[in-house]
């Protein structure tokens, strides 16, 4: 493992432990929501981690179409897998949060619905990729798909600014009148949120994508070795 990757991995682990401590033990107890609000310090950063990872898929797809370099296709694939994992963390923590606040695990709120569609869009990427046998055709097609799929990410990010009929609170700016679960934390929200947001937005997706690309290289090496053995 490259030294830089070892350093990034160690810092990411320590950073996660620190942000978990800040969110669950340093930030004040929310006046309106109580202790369940602390899951927000994972819920929101997980979405932005997915944003970065899916952005890497766009970057990988664009450069692959330009240069036809396999490494960028691997980065695009890794971005989808890491981003989908983060998107699922976002959905699951949101459901846990919604149960005591909205008295339901799920509601067809615009942002919740768009987040689910986003996750399904990228899950479909993996299924489609597995169904295309020709390597060059697969890489080209999935590069285009990965670029276009980012529309679902942007939709999820901005939908509550466009569709006012939402019960989802807006963190930055005024929430809609019918929003449920607005923040009334006593103290420490910024102290807990900013480090967690920066960690999930940058270090965690970059580190995991790098690990996933290295794993894909190992898988290819094993596949080539098997083919060489079988051909003898």
Residue frames as a rotation matrix with the C-alpha (Angstrom) as fourth column:
UNK 1
0.577 0.817 0.000 0.00
0.817 -0.577 0.000 0.00
0.000 0.000 -1.000 0.00
UNK 2
-0.041 -0.593 0.804 1.38
0.465 -0.724 -0.510 3.46
0.884 0.353 0.306 -0.90
UNK 3
-0.733 -0.327 -0.597 2.48
0.675 -0.241 -0.697 5.51
0.085 -0.914 0.397 2.08
UNK 4
-0.894 0.415 0.167 0.07
-0.404 -0.909 0.101 8.34
0.194 0.023 0.981 1.22
UNK 5
-0.056 0.919 -0.391 -2.86
-0.320 0.354 0.879 5.94
0.946 0.174 0.274 1.16
UNK 6
-0.188 -0.072 -0.980 -1.84
0.781 0.594 -0.193 4.54
0.596 -0.801 -0.055 4.55
UNK 7
-0.955 -0.188 -0.230 -1.74
0.289 -0.772 -0.566 8.08
-0.072 -0.607 0.792 5.93
UNK 8
-0.632 0.773 0.056 -5.11
-0.605 -0.538 0.587 8.97
0.484 0.338 0.807 4.41
UNK 9
0.005 0.636 -0.772 -6.66
0.153 0.762 0.629 5.79
0.988 -0.121 -0.094 5.80
UNK 10
-0.449 -0.254 -0.857 -5.36
0.851 0.169 -0.497 6.45
0.271 -0.952 0.141 9.29
UNK 11
-0.995 0.084 -0.061 -6.47
-0.065 -0.961 -0.270 10.08
-0.081 -0.265 0.961 9.24
UNK 12
-0.404 0.902 -0.153 -9.91
-0.479 -0.067 0.875 9.08
0.779 0.427 0.459 7.94
UNK 13
-0.012 0.369 -0.929 -10.38
0.579 0.760 0.295 6.56
0.815 -0.535 -0.223 10.77
UNK 14
-0.661 -0.297 -0.689 -9.24
0.745 -0.371 -0.554 9.04
-0.091 -0.880 0.467 13.39
UNK 15
-0.942 0.326 0.082 -11.35
-0.293 -0.916 0.273 11.76
0.164 0.233 0.958 11.82
UNK 16
-0.165 0.924 -0.345 -14.45
-0.093 0.334 0.938 9.59
0.982 0.187 0.031 11.89
UNK 17
-0.127 0.061 -0.990 -13.87
0.892 0.444 -0.087 8.79
0.435 -0.894 -0.111 15.56
UNK 18
-0.894 -0.271 -0.358 -13.41
0.407 -0.825 -0.392 12.49
-0.189 -0.496 0.847 16.35
UNK 19
-0.764 0.641 0.078 -16.50
-0.474 -0.639 0.605 13.65
0.438 0.425 0.792 14.47
UNK 20
-0.051 0.728 -0.684 -18.56
0.326 0.660 0.677 10.87
0.944 -0.189 -0.270 16.04
UNK 21
-0.394 -0.184 -0.901 -17.43
0.917 -0.019 -0.397 12.08
0.056 -0.983 0.176 19.47
UNK 22
-0.995 0.003 -0.096 -18.23
0.001 -0.999 -0.049 15.71
-0.096 -0.049 0.994 18.62
UNK 23
-0.539 0.838 -0.085 -21.69
-0.409 -0.171 0.897 14.87
0.737 0.518 0.435 17.32
UNK 24
0.202 0.684 -0.701 -22.76
0.240 0.660 0.712 12.47
0.950 -0.312 -0.031 20.03
UNK 25
0.207 -0.172 -0.963 -21.00
0.963 0.210 0.169 13.84
0.173 -0.963 0.209 23.10
UNK 26
-0.760 -0.558 -0.334 -20.03
0.606 -0.793 -0.054 17.50
-0.234 -0.244 0.941 22.54
UNK 27
-0.739 0.549 0.392 -22.95
-0.062 -0.634 0.771 19.03
0.671 0.545 0.502 20.61
UNK 28
-0.795 0.472 0.382 -25.85
-0.535 -0.247 -0.808 20.08
-0.287 -0.846 0.449 22.79
UNK 29
-0.671 0.657 0.343 -29.11
0.615 0.752 -0.238 18.17
-0.414 0.052 -0.909 23.04
UNK 30
-0.830 0.397 0.392 -31.67
0.111 -0.571 0.813 19.52
0.547 0.719 0.430 20.58
UNK 31
-0.833 0.521 0.187 -34.57
-0.427 -0.389 -0.816 21.23
-0.353 -0.760 0.546 22.36
UNK 32
0.026 0.919 -0.393 -37.25
-0.990 -0.032 -0.140 20.12
-0.141 0.393 0.909 19.89
UNK 33
0.408 0.138 -0.903 -36.02
-0.624 0.764 -0.165 16.70
0.667 0.630 0.398 18.75
UNK 34
0.825 -0.147 0.546 -33.99
-0.429 0.466 0.773 15.40
-0.368 -0.872 0.322 21.67
UNK 35
0.028 -0.925 0.379 -31.16
-0.340 0.348 0.874 12.93
-0.940 -0.153 -0.305 21.31
UNK 36
0.391 0.165 0.905 -32.28
0.624 0.675 -0.393 11.51
-0.676 0.719 0.162 17.95
UNK 37
0.976 -0.002 -0.216 -31.15
-0.138 -0.775 -0.617 14.74
-0.166 0.633 -0.756 16.28
UNK 38
0.225 -0.973 0.053 -27.53
-0.549 -0.082 0.832 13.66
-0.805 -0.216 -0.552 16.79
UNK 39
0.127 -0.148 0.981 -27.86
0.585 0.810 0.047 11.25
-0.801 0.568 0.190 13.88
UNK 40
0.965 0.248 -0.085 -27.91
0.108 -0.671 -0.733 14.36
-0.239 0.699 -0.674 11.69
UNK 41
0.408 -0.886 -0.219 -24.12
-0.738 -0.461 0.492 14.59
-0.537 -0.039 -0.843 12.06
UNK 42
-0.577 -0.492 0.652 -23.86
0.058 0.772 0.633 11.38
-0.815 0.403 -0.416 10.02
UNK 43
0.224 0.821 0.524 -27.01
0.656 0.271 -0.705 11.73
-0.721 0.502 -0.478 7.90
UNK 44
0.906 0.161 -0.391 -26.19
-0.111 -0.802 -0.587 15.00
-0.408 0.575 -0.709 6.15
UNK 45
0.035 -0.961 -0.274 -22.42
-0.789 -0.194 0.582 14.42
-0.613 0.196 -0.765 5.69
UNK 46
-0.319 -0.125 0.939 -23.14
0.238 0.949 0.207 10.99
-0.917 0.289 -0.273 4.17
UNK 47
0.726 0.612 0.313 -25.08
0.480 -0.124 -0.869 12.64
-0.493 0.781 -0.384 1.37
UNK 48
0.790 -0.453 -0.413 -22.23
-0.573 -0.784 -0.238 15.01
-0.216 0.424 -0.879 0.60
UNK 49
-0.263 -0.835 0.484 -19.81
-0.458 0.550 0.699 12.09
-0.849 -0.037 -0.527 0.66
UNK 50
0.092 0.404 0.910 -22.01
0.644 0.673 -0.364 10.47
-0.759 0.620 -0.199 -1.98
UNK 51
0.928 0.241 -0.283 -21.96
-0.001 -0.759 -0.651 13.78
-0.372 0.604 -0.704 -3.89
UNK 52
0.198 -0.944 -0.263 -18.15
-0.827 -0.306 0.472 13.70
-0.526 0.124 -0.841 -4.04
UNK 53
-0.432 -0.372 0.821 -18.02
-0.031 0.916 0.399 10.02
-0.901 0.147 -0.407 -5.02
UNK 54
0.406 0.645 0.647 -20.61
0.688 0.250 -0.681 10.42
-0.601 0.722 -0.343 -7.78
UNK 55
0.820 -0.230 -0.524 -18.71
-0.412 -0.873 -0.262 13.51
-0.397 0.431 -0.811 -8.91
UNK 56
-0.266 -0.946 0.184 -15.65
-0.580 0.309 0.754 11.26
-0.770 0.094 -0.631 -9.29
UNK 57
-0.102 0.330 0.938 -17.78
0.561 0.798 -0.220 9.04
-0.822 0.504 -0.267 -11.53
UNK 58
0.906 0.415 -0.079 -18.55
0.204 -0.593 -0.779 12.03
-0.370 0.690 -0.622 -13.75
UNK 59
0.411 -0.839 -0.357 -14.87
-0.780 -0.527 0.339 12.98
-0.472 0.139 -0.870 -13.87
UNK 60
-0.407 -0.577 0.708 -13.83
-0.187 0.812 0.553 9.41
-0.894 0.093 -0.439 -14.61
UNK 61
0.285 0.623 0.728 -16.45
0.635 0.446 -0.631 9.08
-0.718 0.642 -0.269 -17.34
UNK 62
0.927 0.056 -0.372 -15.50
-0.180 -0.803 -0.568 12.33
-0.330 0.593 -0.734 -19.07
UNK 63
0.101 -0.976 -0.194 -11.77
-0.869 -0.182 0.459 11.58
-0.483 0.122 -0.867 -19.08
UNK 64
-0.293 -0.162 0.942 -12.34
0.139 0.968 0.210 7.97
-0.946 0.192 -0.261 -20.17
UNK 65
0.659 0.617 0.429 -14.38
0.528 0.026 -0.849 9.14
-0.535 0.786 -0.309 -23.19
UNK 66
0.829 -0.404 -0.386 -11.58
-0.517 -0.817 -0.255 11.58
-0.212 0.411 -0.887 -23.99
UNK 67
-0.037 -0.997 -0.071 -8.50
-0.995 0.030 0.099 9.43
-0.097 0.075 -0.993 -23.47
UNK 68
0.641 0.374 -0.670 -9.87
-0.476 0.879 0.035 5.84
0.602 0.297 0.742 -23.42
UNK 69
-0.522 -0.850 0.071 -7.71
-0.524 0.254 -0.813 5.08
0.673 -0.461 -0.578 -20.38
UNK 70
-0.019 0.556 -0.831 -8.90
0.314 0.792 0.523 2.11
0.949 -0.251 -0.190 -18.30
UNK 71
-0.754 -0.341 -0.561 -7.83
0.616 -0.071 -0.785 3.69
0.228 -0.937 0.264 -15.01
UNK 72
-0.883 0.456 0.111 -10.50
-0.469 -0.870 -0.154 6.38
0.026 -0.188 0.982 -15.36
UNK 73
-0.040 0.861 -0.508 -13.16
-0.428 0.444 0.787 3.77
0.903 0.249 0.351 -15.95
UNK 74
-0.238 -0.121 -0.964 -12.04
0.674 0.694 -0.254 2.11
0.700 -0.709 -0.083 -12.71
UNK 75
-0.984 -0.105 -0.147 -12.29
0.178 -0.711 -0.680 5.43
-0.033 -0.695 0.718 -10.89
UNK 76
-0.517 0.856 0.004 -15.80
-0.722 -0.439 0.535 5.92
0.460 0.274 0.845 -12.29
UNK 77
0.087 0.522 -0.849 -16.84
0.068 0.847 0.528 2.45
0.994 -0.103 0.038 -11.11
UNK 78
-0.565 -0.368 -0.739 -15.30
0.736 0.180 -0.652 3.00
0.373 -0.912 0.169 -7.68
UNK 79
-0.955 0.231 0.188 -17.13
-0.274 -0.929 -0.247 6.31
0.118 -0.288 0.951 -7.40
UNK 80
-0.106 0.966 -0.237 -20.46
-0.572 0.135 0.809 4.60
0.813 0.222 0.538 -8.03
UNK 81
0.075 0.129 -0.989 -19.84
0.478 0.865 0.150 1.88
0.875 -0.484 0.003 -5.45
UNK 82
-0.770 -0.404 -0.495 -18.59
0.626 -0.322 -0.711 4.26
0.128 -0.856 0.500 -2.75
UNK 83
-0.859 0.473 0.198 -21.28
-0.455 -0.881 0.132 6.83
0.236 0.023 0.971 -3.52
UNK 84
-0.005 0.892 -0.451 -24.03
-0.280 0.432 0.857 4.22
0.960 0.131 0.248 -3.41
UNK 85
-0.221 -0.148 -0.964 -22.80
0.786 0.558 -0.266 3.02
0.578 -0.816 -0.007 -0.01
UNK 86
-0.962 -0.156 -0.226 -22.89
0.260 -0.784 -0.563 6.59
-0.089 -0.600 0.795 1.30
UNK 87
-0.593 0.804 0.048 -26.32
-0.584 -0.471 0.661 7.17
0.554 0.364 0.749 -0.24
UNK 88
0.078 0.604 -0.793 -27.65
0.241 0.760 0.603 4.10
0.967 -0.238 -0.087 1.57
UNK 89
-0.605 -0.332 -0.724 -26.18
0.782 -0.077 -0.618 5.40
0.150 -0.940 0.306 4.84
UNK 90
-0.960 0.264 0.088 -28.02
-0.266 -0.964 -0.007 8.65
0.083 -0.030 0.996 4.17
UNK 91
-0.231 0.936 -0.265 -31.31
-0.462 0.134 0.877 6.85
0.856 0.325 0.402 3.52
UNK 92
-0.024 0.196 -0.980 -31.06
0.597 0.790 0.143 4.49
0.802 -0.581 -0.136 6.50
UNK 93
-0.778 -0.302 -0.551 -30.10
0.627 -0.434 -0.647 7.21
-0.043 -0.849 0.527 8.98
UNK 94
-0.828 0.540 0.150 -32.88
-0.462 -0.810 0.360 9.37
0.316 0.229 0.921 7.56
UNK 95
-0.007 0.849 -0.528 -35.41
-0.083 0.525 0.847 6.63
0.996 0.050 0.067 8.18
UNK 96
-0.249 -0.167 -0.954 -34.15
0.873 0.388 -0.295 6.17
0.419 -0.906 0.049 11.75
UNK 97
-0.974 -0.149 -0.173 -34.40
0.205 -0.902 -0.380 9.92
-0.100 -0.406 0.908 12.28
UNK 98
-0.651 0.756 0.064 -37.88
-0.445 -0.448 0.776 10.16
0.615 0.477 0.628 10.70
UNK 99
-0.331 0.582 -0.743 -39.50
0.497 0.777 0.388 7.52
0.803 -0.240 -0.546 12.91
UNK 100
-0.298 0.261 -0.918 -39.68
0.929 -0.142 -0.342 9.56
-0.219 -0.955 -0.201 16.14
UNK 101
-0.837 -0.085 -0.541 -39.96
0.056 -0.996 0.069 12.95
-0.545 0.027 0.838 14.37
UNK 102
-0.635 0.599 -0.489 -42.51
-0.750 -0.325 0.576 12.20
0.185 0.732 0.656 11.64
UNK 103
-0.104 0.569 0.816 -43.98
-0.656 0.577 -0.486 9.06
-0.748 -0.586 0.313 13.26
UNK 104
0.942 0.318 0.103 -43.13
-0.143 0.663 -0.735 6.98
-0.302 0.678 0.670 10.21
UNK 105
0.138 -0.926 0.351 -40.09
0.422 0.376 0.825 5.27
-0.896 0.034 0.443 8.72
UNK 106
-0.815 -0.377 0.441 -40.85
0.533 -0.187 0.825 6.66
-0.229 0.907 0.353 5.27
UNK 107
0.297 0.879 -0.372 -42.98
0.326 -0.460 -0.826 9.31
-0.898 0.124 -0.423 3.61
UNK 108
0.161 -0.212 0.964 -43.09
0.985 0.101 -0.143 10.38
-0.067 0.972 0.225 -0.02
UNK 109
0.582 -0.139 -0.801 -41.53
0.120 -0.960 0.254 13.74
-0.804 -0.244 -0.542 0.71
UNK 110
0.966 -0.164 -0.202 -39.85
-0.238 -0.242 -0.941 15.29
0.105 0.956 -0.273 -2.38
UNK 111
0.141 -0.989 0.051 -36.32
-0.974 -0.147 -0.173 15.06
0.178 -0.025 -0.984 -1.00
UNK 112
-0.123 -0.172 0.977 -36.75
-0.529 0.844 0.082 11.53
-0.840 -0.507 -0.195 0.37
UNK 113
0.758 0.485 0.437 -38.22
0.107 0.567 -0.817 10.37
-0.644 0.666 0.378 -2.93
UNK 114
0.833 -0.486 -0.265 -35.46
-0.461 -0.342 -0.819 11.99
0.307 0.804 -0.509 -4.99
UNK 115
-0.065 -0.881 0.468 -32.79
-0.978 0.149 0.145 10.48
-0.198 -0.449 -0.872 -2.68
UNK 116
0.138 0.193 0.971 -34.30
-0.159 0.972 -0.171 7.02
-0.978 -0.130 0.165 -3.19
UNK 117
0.971 0.225 0.081 -34.41
0.056 0.113 -0.992 7.55
-0.232 0.968 0.097 -6.97
UNK 118
0.463 -0.878 -0.125 -30.76
-0.866 -0.418 -0.275 8.65
0.189 0.236 -0.953 -6.88
UNK 119
-0.224 -0.549 0.805 -29.74
-0.715 0.654 0.247 5.46
-0.662 -0.520 -0.539 -5.09
UNK 120
0.438 0.471 0.765 -31.75
0.156 0.799 -0.581 3.30
-0.885 0.374 0.277 -7.51
UNK 121
0.925 -0.133 -0.357 -30.20
-0.380 -0.386 -0.840 5.12
-0.026 0.913 -0.408 -10.48
UNK 122
0.030 -0.999 -0.030 -26.70
-0.988 -0.025 -0.151 4.17
0.150 0.034 -0.988 -9.36
UNK 123
-0.138 0.012 0.990 -27.76
-0.386 0.920 -0.065 0.64
-0.912 -0.391 -0.123 -8.39
UNK 124
0.846 0.490 0.209 -28.99
0.037 0.338 -0.940 0.31
-0.531 0.804 0.268 -11.97
UNK 125
0.492 -0.772 -0.402 -25.51
-0.862 -0.370 -0.346 1.41
0.118 0.517 -0.848 -13.14
UNK 126
-0.411 -0.709 0.573 -23.99
-0.786 0.594 0.170 -1.64
-0.461 -0.380 -0.802 -11.47
UNK 127
0.147 0.546 0.825 -26.61
0.030 0.831 -0.555 -4.00
-0.989 0.106 0.106 -12.88
UNK 128
0.947 0.195 -0.257 -26.27
-0.223 -0.181 -0.958 -2.64
-0.234 0.964 -0.128 -16.41
UNK 129
0.182 -0.965 -0.188 -22.49
-0.983 -0.179 -0.033 -2.80
-0.002 0.190 -0.982 -16.21
UNK 130
-0.392 -0.311 0.866 -22.64
-0.483 0.871 0.094 -6.46
-0.783 -0.381 -0.492 -15.20
UNK 131
0.411 0.697 0.588 -24.85
0.158 0.580 -0.799 -7.23
-0.898 0.421 0.128 -18.20
UNK 132
0.871 -0.179 -0.457 -22.53
-0.490 -0.367 -0.791 -5.88
-0.026 0.913 -0.408 -20.93
UNK 133
0.780 -0.551 0.299 -19.85
0.439 0.820 0.366 -8.35
-0.446 -0.154 0.882 -22.01
UNK 134
0.411 -0.661 0.628 -17.78
0.721 -0.185 -0.667 -6.35
0.558 0.727 0.401 -24.51
UNK 135
-0.013 -0.468 -0.884 -15.24
0.946 -0.291 0.140 -4.40
-0.323 -0.834 0.446 -22.38
UNK 136
-0.912 -0.397 0.106 -14.85
0.408 -0.842 0.352 -1.37
-0.050 0.364 0.930 -24.65
UNK 137
-0.345 0.875 0.340 -18.58
0.184 -0.292 0.939 -1.03
0.920 0.386 -0.061 -25.24
UNK 138
0.369 0.465 -0.805 -19.21
0.846 0.191 0.499 -1.44
0.385 -0.865 -0.322 -21.52
UNK 139
-0.383 -0.604 -0.699 -16.74
0.836 -0.549 0.017 1.28
-0.394 -0.577 0.715 -20.53
UNK 140
-0.944 0.024 0.329 -18.05
0.175 -0.808 0.563 3.75
0.279 0.589 0.758 -23.09
UNK 141
-0.100 0.994 0.039 -21.72
0.294 -0.008 0.956 3.15
0.951 0.107 -0.291 -22.32
UNK 142
0.393 0.261 -0.882 -21.27
0.895 0.110 0.432 3.30
0.210 -0.959 -0.191 -18.56
UNK 143
-0.724 -0.637 -0.264 -19.20
0.667 -0.745 -0.031 6.48
-0.177 -0.198 0.964 -18.85
UNK 144
-0.715 0.539 0.445 -22.13
-0.057 -0.680 0.731 8.21
0.697 0.497 0.517 -20.53
UNK 145
0.263 0.848 -0.459 -24.57
0.458 0.309 0.833 6.71
0.849 -0.430 -0.307 -18.03
UNK 146
-0.031 -0.357 -0.934 -22.45
0.999 -0.031 -0.022 7.85
-0.021 -0.934 0.357 -15.07
UNK 147
-0.950 -0.291 0.116 -22.32
0.303 -0.947 0.102 11.41
0.080 0.132 0.988 -16.42
UNK 148
-0.432 0.862 0.266 -26.07
-0.169 -0.367 0.915 11.62
0.886 0.350 0.304 -17.01
UNK 149
0.129 0.508 -0.852 -26.90
0.708 0.554 0.438 9.97
0.695 -0.659 -0.288 -13.68
UNK 150
-0.753 -0.501 -0.427 -25.44
0.655 -0.503 -0.564 12.95
0.067 -0.704 0.707 -11.82
UNK 151
-0.544 0.670 0.506 -28.66
-0.240 -0.702 0.671 14.81
0.804 0.243 0.543 -12.64
UNK 152
0.399 0.720 -0.568 -30.32
0.347 0.455 0.820 12.71
0.849 -0.524 -0.069 -9.91
UNK 153
-0.230 -0.574 -0.786 -27.72
0.967 -0.047 -0.249 13.96
0.106 -0.817 0.567 -7.41
UNK 154
-0.965 -0.132 0.228 -28.31
0.142 -0.990 0.027 17.61
0.222 0.058 0.973 -8.30
UNK 155
-0.153 0.983 0.097 -32.07
-0.116 -0.116 0.987 17.06
0.981 0.140 0.132 -8.16
UNK 156
0.345 0.241 -0.907 -31.80
0.771 0.478 0.421 15.66
0.535 -0.845 -0.021 -4.65
UNK 157
-0.584 -0.688 -0.430 -29.60
0.812 -0.491 -0.316 18.55
0.006 -0.534 0.846 -3.57
UNK 158
-0.997 0.075 0.026 -31.84
-0.071 -0.990 0.120 21.36
0.035 0.118 0.992 -4.83
UNK 159
-0.536 0.844 -0.009 -35.36
0.488 0.318 0.813 19.91
0.689 0.431 -0.582 -4.86
UNK 160
0.049 0.615 -0.787 -36.49
0.995 -0.101 -0.017 21.39
-0.090 -0.782 -0.617 -1.55
UNK 161
-0.659 -0.255 -0.708 -35.51
0.201 -0.966 0.161 24.81
-0.725 -0.037 0.688 -2.87
UNK 162
-0.938 0.285 -0.195 -37.79
-0.265 -0.233 0.935 24.28
0.221 0.930 0.295 -5.87
UNK 163
-0.198 0.885 -0.421 -40.68
0.249 0.461 0.852 22.26
0.948 0.064 -0.312 -4.42
UNK 164
-0.540 -0.050 0.840 -42.13
-0.639 -0.626 -0.447 24.06
0.548 -0.778 0.306 -1.36
UNK 165
0.551 0.825 0.128 -44.52
-0.735 0.407 0.542 21.22
0.395 -0.393 0.830 -0.43
UNK 166
-0.030 -0.649 -0.760 -41.99
0.099 0.755 -0.649 19.45
0.995 -0.094 0.042 1.78
UNK 167
0.952 0.289 0.106 -41.82
-0.091 -0.065 0.994 18.54
0.294 -0.955 -0.035 5.44
UNK 168
0.366 -0.905 -0.218 -38.05
0.897 0.405 -0.176 18.19
0.248 -0.131 0.960 5.20
UNK 169
0.780 -0.083 -0.620 -36.31
0.258 -0.860 0.440 21.02
-0.570 -0.503 -0.650 7.11
UNK 170
0.678 -0.610 0.410 -33.82
0.275 -0.307 -0.911 23.24
0.682 0.730 -0.040 5.31
UNK 171
0.360 -0.609 -0.707 -30.56
0.928 0.161 0.335 23.43
-0.090 -0.777 0.623 7.23
UNK 172
-0.732 -0.620 -0.284 -29.17
0.551 -0.783 0.289 26.59
-0.402 0.055 0.914 5.59
UNK 173
-0.854 0.487 0.183 -31.85
-0.265 -0.711 0.652 29.25
0.447 0.508 0.736 5.25
UNK 174
-0.410 0.794 0.450 -35.51
-0.850 -0.153 -0.504 29.33
-0.331 -0.589 0.738 6.20
UNK 175
-0.928 0.175 0.330 -37.43
0.216 0.972 0.094 26.06
-0.305 0.158 -0.939 6.27
UNK 176
-0.579 0.806 0.124 -40.87
0.014 -0.142 0.990 25.71
0.815 0.575 0.071 4.62
UNK 177
-0.295 0.539 0.789 -43.84
-0.886 -0.464 -0.015 26.45
0.358 -0.704 0.614 6.87
UNK 178
0.747 0.664 -0.010 -44.90
-0.627 0.710 0.319 22.80
0.219 -0.232 0.948 6.96
UNK 179
-0.088 -0.862 -0.500 -41.38
-0.332 0.499 -0.801 21.50
0.939 0.095 -0.330 7.71
UNK 180
0.921 0.350 0.169 -41.16
-0.294 0.343 0.892 19.14
0.254 -0.872 0.419 10.66
UNK 181
0.695 -0.686 -0.215 -38.03
0.709 0.604 0.364 18.64
-0.120 -0.405 0.906 12.75
UNK 182
0.602 -0.485 0.634 -36.43
0.015 -0.788 -0.616 22.06
0.798 0.381 -0.467 12.48
UNK 183
-0.103 -0.811 -0.575 -33.31
0.706 0.348 -0.617 22.62
0.700 -0.470 0.537 14.58
UNK 184
0.701 0.204 0.683 -33.32
-0.326 -0.760 0.562 24.16
0.634 -0.617 -0.467 18.04
UNK 185
0.339 -0.647 -0.683 -30.02
0.686 0.667 -0.291 22.79
0.644 -0.371 0.670 19.31
UNK 186
0.904 0.014 -0.427 -28.63
0.368 -0.534 0.761 24.32
-0.218 -0.845 -0.488 22.48
UNK 187
0.507 -0.804 -0.312 -24.98
-0.693 -0.595 0.407 24.53
-0.513 0.010 -0.858 21.44
UNK 188
-0.243 -0.850 0.467 -22.18
-0.377 0.527 0.762 22.96
-0.894 0.009 -0.449 19.44
UNK 189
0.723 0.556 0.410 -24.00
0.142 0.461 -0.876 22.35
-0.676 0.692 0.255 16.14
UNK 190
0.842 -0.444 -0.307 -21.35
-0.497 -0.413 -0.763 24.09
0.212 0.795 -0.568 14.02
UNK 191
-0.020 -0.895 0.445 -18.52
-0.961 0.139 0.237 22.54
-0.274 -0.423 -0.864 16.06
UNK 192
-0.135 0.038 0.990 -19.86
-0.130 0.990 -0.055 19.06
-0.982 -0.137 -0.128 15.35
UNK 193
0.743 0.608 0.280 -21.21
0.177 0.226 -0.958 19.57
-0.645 0.761 0.061 11.83
UNK 194
0.725 -0.442 -0.529 -18.36
-0.682 -0.574 -0.454 21.33
-0.102 0.690 -0.717 10.01
UNK 195
-0.359 -0.911 0.205 -15.60
-0.832 0.411 0.373 18.76
-0.424 -0.036 -0.905 10.76
UNK 196
-0.192 0.354 0.915 -17.93
0.132 0.934 -0.333 15.88
-0.973 0.057 -0.226 9.92
UNK 197
0.830 0.545 -0.116 -19.06
0.003 -0.213 -0.977 17.53
-0.557 0.811 -0.179 6.70
UNK 198
0.392 -0.771 -0.502 -15.48
-0.915 -0.385 -0.123 18.21
-0.099 0.507 -0.856 5.59
UNK 199
-0.469 -0.583 0.663 -14.42
-0.553 0.779 0.294 14.64
-0.689 -0.229 -0.688 6.44
UNK 200
0.036 0.583 0.812 -17.25
0.367 0.748 -0.553 12.97
-0.930 0.318 -0.186 4.50
UNK 201
0.859 0.343 -0.380 -17.02
-0.160 -0.524 -0.836 15.44
-0.486 0.780 -0.395 1.63
UNK 202
0.480 -0.772 -0.418 -13.31
-0.852 -0.295 -0.433 14.96
0.211 0.563 -0.799 0.98
UNK 203
-0.390 -0.872 0.296 -11.17
-0.917 0.396 -0.040 12.46
-0.083 -0.287 -0.954 2.85
UNK 204
-0.181 0.339 0.923 -13.54
-0.344 0.857 -0.383 9.50
-0.921 -0.387 -0.039 3.23
UNK 205
0.843 0.529 0.098 -14.71
-0.114 0.354 -0.928 9.18
-0.526 0.771 0.359 -0.40
UNK 206
0.510 -0.726 -0.462 -11.24
-0.813 -0.230 -0.535 9.84
0.282 0.648 -0.707 -1.82
UNK 207
-0.426 -0.706 0.566 -9.64
-0.859 0.511 -0.008 7.22
-0.283 -0.490 -0.825 0.43
UNK 208
0.049 0.530 0.847 -12.31
-0.168 0.840 -0.516 4.59
-0.985 -0.117 0.130 -0.24
UNK 209
0.911 0.248 -0.330 -12.22
-0.340 0.001 -0.940 5.19
-0.233 0.969 0.085 -4.01
UNK 210
0.086 -0.961 -0.262 -8.44
-0.967 -0.016 -0.255 4.75
0.241 0.276 -0.931 -3.99
UNK 211
-0.487 -0.211 0.848 -8.79
-0.568 0.814 -0.123 1.47
-0.664 -0.541 -0.516 -2.07
UNK 212
0.460 0.765 0.451 -11.48
-0.098 0.549 -0.830 0.27
-0.882 0.338 0.328 -4.48
UNK 213
0.745 -0.270 -0.611 -9.35
-0.661 -0.173 -0.730 1.06
0.091 0.947 -0.308 -7.56
UNK 214
-0.358 -0.924 0.136 -6.45
-0.933 0.350 -0.081 -0.89
0.027 -0.155 -0.987 -6.06
UNK 215
-0.231 0.368 0.901 -8.80
-0.303 0.853 -0.426 -3.79
-0.925 -0.371 -0.085 -5.39
UNK 216
0.820 0.555 -0.139 -9.99
-0.270 0.161 -0.949 -3.71
-0.505 0.816 0.281 -9.00
UNK 217
0.264 -0.820 -0.508 -6.36
-0.924 -0.064 -0.376 -3.85
0.276 0.569 -0.775 -10.15
UNK 218
-0.594 -0.456 0.663 -5.82
-0.675 0.730 -0.103 -6.93
-0.437 -0.509 -0.741 -7.98
UNK 219
0.264 0.790 0.553 -8.96
-0.174 0.603 -0.779 -8.56
-0.949 0.109 0.297 -9.41
UNK 220
0.830 0.008 -0.558 -7.72
-0.555 -0.093 -0.827 -7.95
-0.058 0.996 -0.073 -12.95
UNK 221
-0.198 -0.977 -0.084 -4.30
-0.970 0.208 -0.129 -9.39
0.143 0.056 -0.988 -12.10
UNK 222
-0.448 0.122 0.886 -5.91
-0.387 0.867 -0.315 -12.55
-0.806 -0.484 -0.341 -10.73
UNK 223
0.649 0.758 0.068 -8.14
-0.216 0.269 -0.939 -12.82
-0.729 0.594 0.338 -13.80
UNK 224
0.527 -0.543 -0.654 -5.14
-0.821 -0.127 -0.557 -12.55
0.219 0.830 -0.513 -16.14
UNK 225
-0.523 -0.753 0.400 -3.27
-0.836 0.544 -0.069 -15.15
-0.166 -0.370 -0.914 -14.12
UNK 226
-0.030 0.607 0.794 -6.20
-0.218 0.772 -0.598 -17.58
-0.975 -0.191 0.109 -14.32
UNK 227
0.855 0.388 -0.345 -6.43
-0.383 0.022 -0.923 -17.10
-0.350 0.922 0.168 -18.08
UNK 228
0.126 -0.901 -0.414 -2.72
-0.953 0.005 -0.301 -17.70
0.274 0.433 -0.859 -18.52
UNK 229
-0.587 -0.299 0.753 -2.89
-0.599 0.785 -0.156 -20.90
-0.544 -0.542 -0.640 -16.45
UNK 230
0.281 0.807 0.520 -5.95
-0.118 0.567 -0.815 -22.20
-0.952 0.168 0.255 -18.31
UNK 231
0.798 0.026 -0.603 -4.37
-0.587 -0.200 -0.785 -21.47
-0.141 0.979 -0.144 -21.70
UNK 232
-0.240 -0.971 0.007 -1.29
-0.955 0.238 0.180 -23.59
-0.177 0.036 -0.984 -20.98
